[in-house]
Amino acid sequence: MSSAHQLRVAARILRSGGVIAHPTEGVYGLACDPLDPEAVDRILALKGRAFEAGFIVLAASVEALRPLCAPLPAGRWTEVAASWPGPLTWILPAASWVPDWVTGGRDTLATRVTAFAPAAELCRRAGGLLISTSANPSGKPPARTALRARVYFGDGLDGLLGGATGGLTRPTPIRDAASGRWLRH
């Protein structure tokens, strides 16, 4: 099966409310439509993750993320946008309409515009935005291969987009946009 075909199938699954595993910059991730509460609940159940943890919203473009974000202090948005696409996660103020199931009930939102081509193309084909979280049950090491993701979640997944990860050996750094403070380096 061609990778273009796999991307089409994975995007169709995501658009229809499904949950898939896919390669990201450093590990395999679980993805779903961030505005689909049932799909997000399924990811929480698969991972055994607390609702309050929130999720990263992954996008292929800054423009796709902007509607989810409340205004930033002067100059901060320019700094954030200049760092993307790339493997940097920013904590941004969330727009008032962003659902609690995405933010974990906080007034902020973890965001990343990926430069990793397979994840970016998946975002584009699936509607622009994806929930992104490492493909592992809480407390277990993140899956670095499609096989490990399948072993962890089996039939709990609606699909699996195969392929190599982007090669990062550590999770992406996280920075708070309002304060400029590094939360994970």
Secondary structure by P-SEA (a helix, b strand, c coil): ccaaaaaaaaaaaaaacccbbbbcccbbbbbcccccaaaaaaaaaaacccccbbbbbbbcccccccccccccccaaaaaaaaaccccccccccccccccccccccccbbbbbbcccaaaaaaaaaacccccccccccccccccccaaaaaaaccccccccccccccccccccbbbbccccccccc
